[in-house]
Amino acid sequence: MAPGDAGDAVAGREAVTGRLVVGLGLRAGTPEADILACLDEALALAGLSGEATPRLATLASRMAEPGLAAAAASRAAELVGVPDEALNGFEAHCATRSTRIASLYGVGSVAEAAALAAAGPGGTLLQPRIATARVTCALARSST
């Protein structure tokens, strides 16, 4: 998953092939309902309401979060933990930036970087991060 393969711009809303990947940033203790509400909002904004979300990606340090595990189970999604250091290579491909998150993780958007990292080489950002009080969500599409 080479950082340069992630794509240079946010794709339009046109139909593309490949697997949809959801990138999530969340606070500790975030409940499943909050995660799914943010995910559904991102899908709606991208014109993808109801589309299957087979892969959810977030910080490896958040993998044990019960709300995240429940959200993945309710969507029959694979849960992927991305190591903090793997996010850094995607900074140039992120469409949004939080200075607070950048100071903590070295990347302006955990959700966007996690989505791109989990999408693999050639992945494209479809929906830049949206944020609620406890969750951020971004969508990417793998190239295959």
Sequence and secondary structure as in RCSB ss.txt:
>XXXX:A:sequence
MAPGDAGDAVAGREAVTGRLVVGLGLRAGTPEADILACLDEALALAGLSGEATPRLATLASRMAEPGLAAAAASR
AAELVGVPDEALNGFEAHCATRSTRIASLYGVGSVAEAAALAAAGPGGTLLQPRIATARVTCALARSST
>XXXX:A:secstr
  GGGG SS   SS   S EEEEEEE TT  HHHHHHHHHHHHHHTT TT    EEEEEGGGTT HHHHHHHHHT
T EEEEE HHHHGGGGGG S   HHHHHHHSSS HHHHHHHHHH TT EEEEEEEE SSEEEEEEE   
